Structures are given as structure tokens and as C-alpha cells.
Amino acid sequence: MTAAEMQAQTTTQPEKETGTVAAAETTVAPLLNFSDVSLSYGRVRALRGVSLTVGEGETVALIGANGAGKSSILRAITGLREISGGKIEYAGEQINGMRPDSIVAAGIAMAPEGRRVFPYMSVKDNLLMGAFARDDKKEIAADLEKVLNKFPRLRERFSQSASTMSGGEQQMLVIGRALMANPRLLLLDEPSLGIAPKLVQDIARSIVAINREDKVAVLLVEQNSRMALKISRRAYAIVTGKVAVSGDSKELQNDDRIRRLYLGGEVEEEKKEK
């Protein structure tokens, strides 16, 4: 089944008759309400009426192929791209149209794709850059200690320049820097991309800890669908700028459409093992 076939199959049925779509609506109060949002890059429509929610303190995954529109959703939330339709609400307030720095100050932080560190600055200074909008010095110091406890490798490399770190360590640094903004909602864009398998496991465990221990809501964009579905409560599969399938992450792991399109190689390995 191709992505186009999957899109056609899911959109030809009314939403209320599609069990996975109905299951996707969170039962907790929505912290983020992304409603019927459209976004374009020139003549290219990246998002076509996308709706999704993130509840207070939950982890939600966005899965899909490269170019499906997942990262565009994060850019819209953070104000880095202007939307052409719909609305985005955070904590009951409309935020589309707000400046990106105001959105950060409101409690949304993003760890961008591509491990964008300040290469010639130390690990310490990279982390402190995440707190640039804060003036609560005692709390900043406490949060810095929490980040170093969560990512012990950052403590080991505390005085090193970020350019000397491995890809996995730089990813930990980017996530840690986002946490220094003391967010209520953390946006993660492809945290496992290009990372060694062992460090991917470490990062996945860290995401779970951030959500459960720090009570931070997480919106996770990830091509590693197996990992994303394991550590999230709910998920949306994005295909060509639309939500194709959505629902409880555990249920989606057994959804034939998801397994064929995103878990195919891993499903074949399971069959061979049996």
C-alpha cells in the first residue's frame, strides 16, 4: 500500500465511522489545539486542513515519511511559518500570529531537526542559551542541574565546545537546551535522525522521563515509527499534508495500514524470527 492509497482509503470514509480517528481525541483538557490548519511554501501546500490536539502532560507522536508535513506542523506552532488557514490555540489562547519569542515565553520550546547547536560555544553556554528569556536565576541554576542529571554525558562534556561532541551527544544538548526554557509543551523534531542505535534508546528513555517526571507535554515528530509509537500515548500519521490515520499508539502498532507503510521492514523481521 502506497502513501497515496493509504490517504485515499482513510479519507473516503466519514470520520465518525473511522475508529482510529475517533480514538485520537484526547480525553484530557487540550493544551494545544491545532484546528483545520493549512500552510503553504509559495505554491506548494504543505498542510491541508490538519487538526490535532495535545493534552496536558501527554506525549503525542507525528509519524510519516520525509516531506509529509510533520515538521511544518512544528514550524506553524512556533510561529516560524505563517499559516494560511485555521487556528492554533495553546492553553486556551490563540497563538498563530504571535512572534516566535512570545510563543517561547508562553511555554512552548522546540528541539529542531539537525542537531542545531552553537558549535564554538561550550556545552554550558549552549544550555544557558535556552534560558535567554528567563530572569529567575535560582530556578535557572536548578533547571541546569536537572538537565545535567537527565543527560550525564552533558555533565562530562560541560566545558567542551559543542562541535567536539558526537551526533547523539549533540542531540541530547539540543533537547537539554529546549528544557532550559522551562516549557509546558516540548516539540521534538526527529530526535533519532542519524543517531547510533544505543543512543537512540537513551534519548527515547529521556523523552519518557521528561514527560512522566517533569510533567511536560511532548509533541514528537519522528520517522522511527516503532520508537515513536512505543513512547507516545497517541499518534497521528501524516500523509501529503493531511492526517491519514490517528488513534491510540498501542492500537496503531497493530493497525495493518501503519504496519505496511511504516513498520514493514520490522514486521518482516518478526515473521522470519517466528
N, C-alpha and C positions, 0 to 999 in steps of 0.2 A: 504494500500500500504506500503510495507516494504522499507527500505532504498535501498536494492539491486534492487528492482523493479523500484524504482524511478531513480536510476542510469542507469539501462538498458533502461528505457523509454526515458531519455533525451539524452543518448549518441548514440542511434541508428539513430537519426536524424541529418542531417548536420547542423552545427552551424548557417549558414546564413538563414536557414529556421526556426530556433527556435527564436521566437520573444523576449523571455526573455533574451536570451544570447546576442542578438544584442543590446538590450536596455542597457546592462550593461556597455558598453564602455563609459567612461566619455567624455563629450564634452569640459571640461576644460583641460588645459595642465596637463599631468600626473606628479605628484610629485614623486609618486612611481610607478615603472613598474616592476611587478613580472611576469617574462616571462618563461613559459614552465618549471617550476621548479620541480625537483624531489629530494627527501630526504629519506634516509633510516636510521633505527636504527638496525645495524647488517644486518640480512637477512629480516627484516620487512620493507616493503616500506610504509612510512608514507605519502608521497606526490608523485603523479604520473602525472607529466606534468601540474601542476597548473599554470594558468595565471590569473592575476587580476591587476587592476590599482586603484590608489587613486589620485584624482585630488587635486590641490592646494586648501586648505580651505574647503574641503568637508568631510563628515562623511560617511564611508563605513562600513557595518556590515558583519561579517562572522558568519553564523549560521550553526548549525548541531549538531548531537549527540556527546556525550563524546567519544573521540577516533577517531573522523572523520578526524583529521589532522589540525584543526584550530590553535591550539597552536604551532604546528610545523611550520606553516607559520610565526608566530611571531619570533620563535627561529631562523629561517633562515634569516629573515630580520635583526635581531640584531646581527647576527654573532655567536650566541651561538651554532648553529649546522651547519656543513659544508654541502652544497648541493652537489648532485651527478650529476645534470644536470640542464640546463637552466641558466638564469642570473637574477640578481636583480639590478635595477637601481634606484637611488634616486637623484632627481634634475639633471638628465642628466648624472650622473656619476655611473659607475658600482661599487657596494659596496660588492658583495659577494667576500669573500676572505680577506676583511678588518678586523682588530681587533675590538672587541666589543666597546672598549673605543673610538676608532676613529669614529665609527658609531654614538655614542652618541655625540661626539664633532661636527659631521656633522649636527646634528639637529634632531636626532631620539631618543625618550625616551620611555620606556615601564614601565607600571604598571603591574607587574606579577600577575599570579593567586595565590591565597592562602594568600593574605594579608601579604607579607613578610616584616615585619617591623624589626627594631633593638629593641628588646623588653626592654632592660635595658637602652636605651638612651631616652632622653626627646623628646617630640614632636618637639620642636625647633631644636634639633640636628639631628633628623631624616630628617626633611625638608632640613636642610642645607647640608646634605649628598648628596642631589640631585644636588647641585651646586658644587660638588667637582672639576669638570673640568673647572670651571669658575674663573676668577680673577677680574671681573668687580664689585667691592664691592658695589657701589651705586646702580647698576642695580639689584644686588642680594637682597639688602635690599628692593628695590621697588617691586621685584617679590615676596618676602616673604610676604609683606603686601597684595599684590593682592591675594595670596593663602589663607591667613587668612580671607580676606573679602569674598572670594568664599566659604570657609568652616568655618563658625563661630564657630563650635564645636572645631575646632583645636585651635582657639584662647583661648577658655575657658579652654582647657587642655594643654596649651602651655608648662608648666613646668612639667607636669606629665610624667612618663615613659610610653612608648607605650604599655607595657604589661598590664596596668591597663584600657585600653580602650576597648569598645565593638567592635564586629566584623565590624559593619558598620562604626564606627569611624576610625578603623584601615584602612579600605578600602579608606576612604577619605584621610587619611595620605599618603597612598601609591600613590594615584593619585596626591596629592599635591607635594610629593617628586619628582615625574616624571616631573611635571610642573616647578620645580625649575631648571631643566636643560635648560629651555627656548627653548623647542622643536618647530620645524616647523611641525613635524609629531609625534603624540602621539599614542602609541599602548596600548590598554587596553585589558587585558586577564581576562575574566569572572568577571567583577566588581560587579555583583549582586549575585554571588555564596555564599550561606549561610547567606545572609543578610536579616534582617527583612523587610517586605513589605514597611513600611513607609520610611525607609532609602533607599530602592531601588529607590523610587520615587525621593528622594533628590539627589541621585547620578545621576540618569537619567537627572534631570534638570541641574545638574552641568556639565555634558558632553555636553549638548546643549549649555550652556553658554560658555564653553571653546572653542567650535567650532565657535560660532557666534560672541562672544565679543572679544575673544583673537585671532581669525582668525587662529586657529591651526587645521590642518587636523587631523582626527581621524580614526584609523582602529580599530574597535570594535569587539572582539571575545566574543560571548555571547550565552549561551544556552537558555536564556529567549528571545525567538524569537519574542514574541509580543512586548516587550520593544525595542529590537534592531531594528525592522522594523519601529517602530514609530519615533525613534530619528535619523535615518540614511537617507541619500539620495538614496543610492544604496545598494544592498546586494548580497552576494554570498552564496548559500547553498552548504556546503562541505559534500560529502558522500564518505567514504572509500578512502580518499586521492585525490579526484577529485572534480572539480566544476560540480555539478549536474544541478543546476538552478541558474540563475543570472538575475538581472534587477533592475528596479526602485522599491524602497522599498514599496511605496504605492500600486503599482500593485501587488507585491508579496504577500501582505497581503490578496489579493483576489484570488491568484493562488491556484487551488484545490490541487495540489501536496504539496505545502507548508502548506496549512491548514490541510490536512490529517496527514502529517508527523510530523509537529512541533507545530501546533496550535489546535490539535484535542480536548483536554480537554476543552479549552476555547470556541471552536466552539460549542461543545455540550451544554455548559452552556448558550450560547447565544440562542440556539434553545429552551431550557427549559424556558428562560425568556419570549420568544415570545409566 
